[in-house]
Amino acid sequence: MKVEHILHTNGGVGKTSYANNSLLQRAVISMVKPIVGASIEELCCTLFPECLKVADLGRSSGPNTLLVVSDIINSIHTTYQKLNRPPPSLQAFLNDLPGNDFNAGFRSLPGFYKKLDEEHEKKFGSCFIAGMPGSFYGRLFPNNSLNFVHSSYALHWISEVPKGLLTEEEEGLNKGNIYIAKTSPPAVFKQYLEQFKRDFTVFLRSRAEELVPGGSMVLTITGSIKSHDPLCIWEFVGLKLNDMVLEGLIGKEKLDAFNMPFYTPTTKEIEEVIQAEGSFTLQNLEVLKNDWDSYIKQANSGLDKKTRAAIFATHIRAVAEPILASQFGEEAMDDLFPRFEEDVLDHMERENCQYINLVISLTKKR
């Protein structure tokens, strides 16, 4: 089955829906907000567009759907007040794969437009928001049609599981793991890295054609310090799946044949691809580190460890359940995530696991 058919978060508004479990993504957007604001300000002061056209790529459903658009509007308003000029119109495109729940975001638009008028006393230019379903590993927009591109927590999802992870005999090279782990052979890391390089090159090339000269991008992606041993959350999920294999709850062959379409690059790998592709100037590349559960502690001070683990498990389930269930079945999910919850924070502390967030600021060469 193609990745684009199964790579989506849990829809709806239920207990394990992404809409109710996207606190981590919101915290990351908040951390990057000053960088986005600075990029928008510079863009407005150099291009002076009558209509600022932006694309938010990989924007899933839930309360965060319009958060970046709102931040961009505030940055535009502040910038043009400084310039003593009327603000431009804004056209914003929300992109994700077709399997994601676009309707929740669209239903929130009337309230969003009303709030926009109230907050800016109807002094902001016209705002138009549209959906753009499709993979960002390819073209989405006409040539020279965008001023700004934003993407948060999406580019670590690669377009496909590297084909080289299966041998000619259809045996998995990464047996017992669902991502790069300490027990993965070097060939697994190499296959993942090559797939990421291909995908990120296509992404940059596509956006280079769609952005106007001088247009900019701010991209936030989960990265790693050592990409051959990234201490990633999927390594831990793989450990729990191994436990289920040992207990006969899922078949070993299912685990051995499955790998996540995911890659966490290092800063060096990012820089090398940008330089080789050649269309963009790298303005800044920041590294932000946080413990796996720090965003939960920041939002809910005083929670005990057991409660934090339960929240964290539900958040990961909201993101990963559709793709894991496609391989291991829906029933296995009700067993997998309680196991995850039971040991995840102890594992984090033992291994010193952190989210490594890379924030990449780029400008299209003129």
N, C-alpha and C positions, 0 to 999 in steps of 0.2 A: 504493500500500500504506500502511495506517495506521502511524503512528510506533510505537504501542504493540506492534505485531507484530514490528518489526525492531529496536527499541531495547532491546538487552540486551548484556551483556558475553559474552566467550568462556567457555563453560561447561567442565566437566570439570576435569582436573588435568594437562593437557598443557603443553608448553613455552610456548605463547602463551595459556594460560588465565588468566582473571582471578584465579583462586584462587592462582596462582603469581606474579602480577604486580600486586599491589595495595599496594606499598610506599608510594607517594605518599599514597594514601587513609589508610593507617595512620599516617603521619607527621602528617597534618592532624588526625586524631582525637586524637593525642597532644598536639598544640599546643592544642587546644580543651578538653582534659580538665579543667583548672582552672575554666573557665567553666561547664562542665556540672556539676561538683561543687558550685560555689557556688549554682547554680540549684536543684539537688536539695536542698541543705541548707536554703535559704530556704523551699522548698516544704514540706518535712517539718516545719519549725518553725511554719508558719502554718496548714497544712491538717490535720496529724496524721491522715493516712488509715490505715484498718485494712489496706487493700490498695492499694498504690501501682500505678496502671495507667499504663504508658508505651507509646509507639509509636515505633519507629525506622523512619522512612520513607525508601525508596530504598536499603534495605540489600541489596546484592548478595551473591553467594556468596563463599566464601573464608574465610581465617583471620580477617578483620575482622568477620565476621557477628555474633559475640557479644561483640566487644570493648567496645562502648558499654554493653551490658547489664551486663557485668562491672564496668565503671567506675561505673555507677549503683549497683550492689549495694554496692561498697566505700564510696561516698559515703553511702548510707543507713546502713550499719553504723557508720561513724564518727560520723555525726550523732546517731544514737540512743544511742550510747555516751556522748556528751557530755550528752544529755538524761536519761541513766539510765532509759531506757524500752526495752521490748522492741521490736525492729524489726518493721515491718509485713510482710505478704506482698507479693510482687511479681508482677504479671502483665505480661509484655512481649510485644508484637506486632511481628513482623518483617515489614515491607512491601516489596514491589517489584512490578514488572510481571509478569504471568503467565509471560512467556517466559524469565525468569531461572531459574537453577539453585537451587531451594530445597532440594533433597535433600541437598546437601553440608552445609548448615547443620544440617539435622535429624539427619544422621548423627553430628554432633559433640555432640549434646545429652547422651547418657549420660556422656561424659567430662567435659563442662562441669558437670553436676550433682554428679558425684563430687568434682571439684576444689573446687566451692563448699562442699561439706560439710567437706572437709579443711581448707581455708583459714580457714573461720569456725567450725570445731569444732562444726558442726551447731547453731550459735546464731543463724543467720539464719532469718527466717521462710520459709514455703514460697515456692518460685519456680516460676512456670508460664510457659512460652514457647510461642507459637503463631505460625503464619504468617498473613499477611493479603495475598493477592495482589490487585492492582488499582492503578489510577492514583490518585495523591494529588491530582490535579486534579479533585476531586469527593469525595463522602462515602465514608468507609470504616468508621466506627464509629457507635454510637448516640449520641444527645444526652447531653451531660454525663457521658461515660463515661471520659474520660482525665484524668490529672493532669499528664502531661508528654509533650511531643512533641520528638523529636530528628530531625534530618536533616543528613547530611553529604555534600557533593558530589553532590547529586541535583537541586536546584531550578534549576540552570542549564540542565537539559534541559527545554525547553518542550514543550507538548502536541502541537504540530504546526509544520511549516514554514509561515511566514506565507503565506497564500494570495495576497496582493498581490505576491509576488515573481515571479509569472507574469502576463504581459499577456494580453489577450483572444486574441491570436494564439499563445498558449502559448510565447512567447519569454521567456527569463529576463532579469530586470532586472539580475541579478548575474553576468553572463557572465564566465567564467574564474575565478570564486571559488566557494568552498563555504561561506563565512561572510563577515561584515563585514571588509573589507580596505581598504587605502589606495586601491585603484582602484574601490571600490564607490561608486555614486552615492548621494546623500543619501536618496533614497527607500527604499533597502535598509535603512539604519539605522532609519528611521522605522517601517517595517513590522515589523522585529524588536522594537523598543521597544514598539510597541502590542500585539504578541502577548504579550510578557513581562508587561506591565501586566495584560492580561486574565487570564493564567494565575495570576499571583501573587495577584491579587484573589480568584479562585476558591479558591485554596489557603487563604488567610487566612480566608475566609468559612466554608469547610468545617471547618477546625480550630476556629474560634470556636464552632461548634455542638457539636463533639465534646468540647472541653475543659470541665472544671468551672470555675465562676467562680474566679478567682485561679490557675488552672492556667497553666503556662508552657511556652515553647518555646525551644530553642537550635538555630539553623539556620546551617549553614556552606555558603557558595556561592562559586564562583569569580566574581569581579567584575572591574571594570576602572576605570582612572582616567579614560580618555576612551572612552566607549562607541562613538563613531563611528570610533575607531581603536584597538581594544583590544589590538593586538599578541598575538593569540590563537594558540594552537597550530594551530587549523584553517586560519588564513591560510597557515601554512607548508606544511601538508598539501596545500592547494590549489595552491601553487607546484610541488610535486612532481607532482601530477596534470597540471598544465599541461605540464610537461616530457614526460610520457607521451603527451599529446595531440599535441605537436609531432613526436614520433617515430612517430606513427600507431599507438600501442599501445592507446589507447582513443579512442572517438569524441568529437569536440568537442561534439556535441549532448548527450551524456550528462553532460558536465561542466557545460555551461551550464544544464542543467535541474535540477541537484542543489544543495541547500543543507542545512546541518546544522541540526537542530532544537535550537538551543543559543543561549543569550544570557548575556552577562556584564554585569550592571547596575553602575551606579555607586552610591555611598552615597546620593546625592541621589535617584536613581530609586527605591531601596528605601524611603527615608523617605517619599517622596510617596505611594507605594501604601499603606503602612501607615497613614498619616494619613487618606487618602481612604476606605479601607475602614472604619476606625474602631472595630474590636472589640478592639484590643490597645494596650497601653502599651509603647512601645519603651524598654526598660531600658538597653540598651547596644548599640553598633554598633562593632566593632573591625575594623581593617584590618591584615592580616598579609601581608607581602611576602616572596617567596622566588624565587631564580633557578629556572629550569625544572628543573635537575638537582641543586639543593642537597640535596634529600632523599636522593639516591643517594650523594653525597659524605659526608653525615652518617652514613649507615648503613655505608658501605664506604670508609673513609679510605684514601688512597693509590692508588686506581684511576686509570689513565691515561684520557685523553680518549676514546680509541677505545672502551674498555670501557664507559665511562659512556654513550656514545652508543648502544651496542648494547643496554644494559639499558633505556635510556629508550625506544628504538624498540619494544622488545618490550612495555613497559608500555602505550604508546599503542595498539599493535596489539590488546592484550587488551581494551581498552575500545571501540575504534572499528571493528574489523574487521567485525562483523556488519552494521552499518548501511552501511559503505562497500562491502562485497561485494554487498549487495543492489542497488546501483546499477551498480557497475563490474565485478562478477564476482569469483569466488574466485581465478582465476589472476592477476589484476592485483595482488592483495595481496602475492604473493611477489615482485613487482617494486617495488611502491610503498614498502614499509617498508625495504628495503635502501637505497633512494634517500634516504629520510627519515633513516636512521642516518648516512649519509655526510656530511650537511651541517648537521644540526640544531643542534649546539652552536656552530658558527661563526655561524649565523644568530642564535642567542640572544645571542651576544656582540656582534655587529654592531648589533642592534636593541635591546639591553638589555632582553630579554624576561624578564618575571617573572610568576609566579602571584600574582594579587591575591586573597587570601582574605578574604571578608567574614563576620564572625561576628555573628549577630543574636540578641539576647536579648529575648524578648517575654513579657508577662504579660497574660492575658485580663482585661479590665475586669470588675469585679464589678457 
